[in-house]
Amino acid sequence: MTTKVASGKAGGSDHLVAATPDPGFLKRALLSLGGERKQILLLISITWLVCSTLFTLPFITFAQQIDWPAMLAHAIVGAVGLLASVVLFAAVIWATGFRRRHAIPIVFSAAIALSVAMSFADLAIFDMIDSRLGREFQPGVSDLTRWFGNFAIFISQFAVIAAMTWSLEVFSRNRRQEAEIQAARLAAARAQGAAHAANLAALRYQLNPHFLFNTLNSISSLVVTGRNKLAEQMLSQLSDFLRVTLASDPNAAQTLEQELETIESYLNIERIRFGDRMAVEYKCPPELRDSEMPSFILQPLIENAVKHGVSEHAGSVEIMIEATLEGEHLVMLVDNSIGTEHRAQSGTGVGLRNVADRLQALYGTGASLETIRRETGFLSIVRLPYRVAGQ
């Protein structure tokens, strides 16, 4: 079947209008037989076999002598009827591609046309065989009466065949469309998941150049001030740190214990630069260290605390990392205390925005990042759903 998209409006929207039928539709309908269509053809064949048997049964059961010419005529009519039913079968399949208000008249017209043709064919077949034998089939019955009797029988058969083919074809088509819709939804969900994972990976890897720039800037400062040995140590620590972080899966979760180990690797780099001026205190209970969290989620906060605490003030700075459980949320605090003689600087750069974006992408409204600027330091608070790794 060939269709064209017409720009006429039906109910306010474009609709499909059937154009000239494709002459090859019958051939393709027969060649592209699926399991359901083969079952329909089998049912049609069984229908004609049963009908032919019922028509010939009286000639075998009640006749004193079997009327073989009449049985031959019925067999030929049955074979022609089966071929006509195949044509009707293809016409119904073709019509299901139209809108229902167009398809039903097509099927109805095809059934009537085939019934009319079969009624004439029945008369012709019986008259041809009987004329060769020099006899008359059903003497005393007019051809018009015989024709209407045949038409009533054939229209009933073709109506059943058309209804059966229509129902099974529509059911099969709806099932295929539903399967295609489900496959499309699954593909869309996979694509959305891949895009989401790619976005998370991009956010995660965005931290590497940011962190690397700050660290290389620190190494440059050491070289400029003549502290080459410390610069070499920092380069060595940076190499170890990057080897671990870049090899990890950016979308994989890890435990709080693993995140603290990453933080400690980073702080080892900064300790080379600041020495005793930077003190770090951990307040993370052992029972919370198996908590699950995104990888590299706290490191930007620690980096922010170092940048706006230790590097901007000559005195000593204490950085505290604390984990607590509040209801169903794990709360992580990163606090840098710089003393009352200094004023904390607010930090709203790449690192903090990145953490907030990752929490939003992973947990939606279930997680948050809060930053508080105080007279004596800068406090960052991360809240995320409490989960134990592996559960």
N, C-alpha and C positions, 0 to 999 in steps of 0.2 A: 504494500500500500504506500502511496505517495501522499504526503501532507504538505501543506503550505501554511505559513503563519500569516493570517489576515489581520490587518490593523483595525478591523471593525470592532466596536465596543459591545460587549455583552456583559451586563451587570457591572460596567465600569472597568473592565479589564480586558486585555487582549485574549483571544481564544483561538484554538486550532480548528481549521475548516478543512475537511477532506477534499482533495482535488481528484483528478482523473485517476482511476485505479490502475495499478501497475499490471500489465498483462502477465508478468511472470510470478504473480503472487501465489497462484495455485501450485506451481512447481516448487517454489520455496517453502510453502506451507507443508508440502508432503516430504520434502527433503530435510527440513529442520524439525523432525518429530522428536519431542522430548518424551519422557516417561509418561506424563499425564495424557498427552495426545495419542500415544500408542494405546493407552488403556481405553480412550474414547473410541478409537477405530475398532478395537477388539469388541467393545460393547455394541457398536453398530453392526459388526459382522454377526455377533450372537443374536441380535434383534432380528436381522433378516433370516438367519437360519431357523429361528423359532417360528417366525411368520410363515416361511415357505413350508416348514414341516406341518404346521397347522392347516395350511391350505391344501396340501396333498394328502393329509391323513384320511379324509373321507373317501378318496379314491382307492385307498388301500383297505380301509376297515369295512366300509359298507357296500362297496361295489362287488358284484359277483365275479367280475374279472377286472384285473388292474388295467386302468386306462393309461397306458404308457405315454401316448401323445400328450394327454392333458398334464401328466406329471412333468414331461419335458418342457411344456409351455410354462408351467409354474416355475420350474427351475431357471429357465431363461429370464422370465420376469424378475425372479429374485436376484439373479446376477446383475441385470440392468439396474434394478433398484439399489443394489449395493453400490454400484458405480455412481448413481445419482446421489446417494447419501454421502459418498466421498466428496462430491462437488459441493453439497450442502455443508459438509463439515469444513471445507476450505473457505466457503463463503461466510460462515459464522465466525471463524477465526479472523478473517479479513474485516468483518463488520465490527468486531470488538475494539478495533483501533479507532472507531468513530465515537463521538458522543452518543449517549444512549438514545436520545430522541431521533438521531439519524440511524443508529444501528438497528433498532427494533424494526422499523419499516423495511430495511434491507433484508433482514432475516425472514420476516413475514412474506415479503414478495418472492424471495428465493424458494421458500417452502411451497407457496402456491404454484409458482411456475413449474417446479419439478413435479408437483402432484398432477398438474394438467398434462405435462409431457408424458408422465408415467401412465396416466389413464389412457391416452391415445396409444402408447406403446403396448400396453396390455391387450387392447383390442386388436391391434395389428398382429401381434405375435400369435394369439389364439386363432384369429381368422386365417392367417397364413398357413398354420399347421393343419387346421381342420379342412381348409380348401384343398390341400394336397391329398387329404384322405377322402375327399368327396363327401364330407359331412358338415353339419352346422353345429356350432357350440351354443348350448342353451337355446334351443329352438323356441320360438314364441316370445323371447325377450328382446325388446328393441335395443339397438346400439346405444341410444341415448340413456336408457335405464341402466345398461351395463356400464356406460361411461361414468354416470353419477355414482354408481355403486363403487366403482374403482376409485373415483376421486375421494369419496368419503374414507375409504380404507387408507389410501396413500397419504392424504393430508394428516390423518391421525398419526401414521408412522413417522412422517417427516416432522411433525410438530414435536413428538416425543424426542426424536433425534436432535432437532435444533435446540430444544430446551436443555437436554442433557449436555450437548456440546457447549452451549453458551455458559451454563452454570459452572462446568468443570474448567472451561477456559478462563472465565473471569476469576474464579477462585485461584487458579494457578498463576494468573498474571498478578493478582493482588499479593499473592505470597512471594513472587519474585520481586515485585516492587518493594515489599516490606523488607526482604533480605537485602536489596540494594540500599535502601534507606539505612538499615542497621549497619551495613558495611561502610556507608558514607559517614555515619555518625562515629563509628569506631575509628575510621581514618582521621576524622576531624579531631576526635579526642586525643589520638596519638600525636597528631601534628601540634595540637595545643600543648600537650605535655612536653613535647620536644622543644617547643618555643619557650615554655616556662623554664625548662631545665637550662636551655641556652641563656636565657636572661639571668638566671641565678649564677650560672658559671661566669657570665660577663661581669656581673656585680662582684663576684668573688675575686676574679682576676684583676679587676680594676684596682684592688688594694695593692697588688704587687708593685706596679710602677710608682704608686704614691708612697708606699713604705720605702721602696728602693731609693727614690729620690732623696727622702729625708736622711736615710742612712748614709748614702754616698756623700751627701752634703756634710754630714758629721765627719766622715773619713777625710774629706777635703780640708775641713777645719783643722784636723789633727796634723795633716801633712803641712799645711801652711804654717802652723805654729811649731813645726820641727819635731813633733812627737811621732816619728816614723814607726817605731816599734809598736806603739799602741795602734797606729793605723793598720799595721800588718795583722795584729791580733783581731781587730774589728773586721777586717776583710775575711779572715779565716772563719770567724763566728758567723758572718753574713753568708758565706758559702755554705756552711752546714745548715743554717736556717732555711735558706732558699731550696736546698736539696730536699729537705723534708716537706716543706709547704707546697712546692711546685709538683712534687710527685703524688700528692694526695688528691683524691677525687673532690672537686670543688663543690659537688652537690651532696656529698655523703655527710651524714651526721656523725658526731663523735661525742665522747663523754666529757664531762667537766674536767676530769682528771687529765685527759689528753689536751684539752684546751689550755689548762694551766701549764702543762709541759711546753706547749708552743709559746705561751707568754714568757715563761722562764728563759727559753732560748732567745727570745727577742730582748729581754731585759739584760741578758748576759752581754749582748752587743752594747747596750746603752751604759752598762756599768763600766765598761772600758773607757767610755767618754767622761762620765760624771763621777766615777769612783764613789767615795763615802758620802757625797752630797745627796745621793738617792737611796732611800730606805724603802723596802717593800714588805708589807705585812699581808699574810693570807689568813682569812677567816672563813674557811670552807670546811664544814663538818664532813667527816668521812662518809656518813650515810648519804650525802648529796653528791659525792664525787662520781657516782655512776649515772648521774642525770644526763639525759641526751640534749644536745644543743647543736646548732649549725657550726661547722668548722670556721675558725678565724673570726668569730663574731665578737670576741672581747678584745682581740689584739688592737683594733683601731682605737678603742677607748683607752687602753693602756698607753698607746702612742700619743693620744691626745693629752693624757695626763702628764706624760713626760714633756711634751712640747710646750704646754702652757703652764707647767709647774717648774720642773727642774731647769730646763734650758733658758727660761726667762728670768730666773732669780738666782742670785749669788749664794743664798743660804741653802741649808739642807731642806729637802722636801720628802715627805713621807707619802707613799702611795699605798692605799689599802684596797684589797680585793676581797669582797665579802659575798658569800652565798647564803641565802635564807629561803625558807619555804613558807609561802603565804597562801594557804588554801590549796588550790590546784595549780598554782603558779610558782615557778622558780624565779627568784629575784636575785639579780647580780648587781652589786654596787661597786663602782670604781671611783675612789675618792682621792684627790691629791690635796694634802694640807700644806700650805706654804707660809703659815704664820700670819699674825695680825698686822705686821708691818708692810705686807704686800697686798695688792688687790688682784684677784684672779681675772684673767682675760677669757672672754667667751670664745669657744671654738665651734664653728659651724661649717667646717670645710668638708673635703671629700670623704674623709673617714666616717664622720658622724652621719652624713647623708647616706652613705653606703650601708651602714648598719641599719638605719631606719628603713631603707628600701628593701633590704633582704628580709627583715622581720615581716614587713608588709606582704612581700611575695610569698613567704613560707607559711605565715599564720593568719594573715588578714588582720582582723580586729582582735585576735586572740593574743597578740604580743605587742609590745610598745617599747620605745626608747624615750626616756625623759632626761633632760640635762638641766642642771641647776647651777647657776653661778652664785657663789657666796663670797663674803669678804675674805674668808680664809682658804678658799680653794674652789675647785670645780668638781661637781658630783654628777656622775652618769649612772642611770638606773635602767637596767634591762629587765623586762618582765616577759616571760614566755611560758607556755604550758609545760607543766612538770611531767616528764616521762622518764622512765628508767630504761636505759639502753638495752636492747634485746628483748623487750617485753611488748 
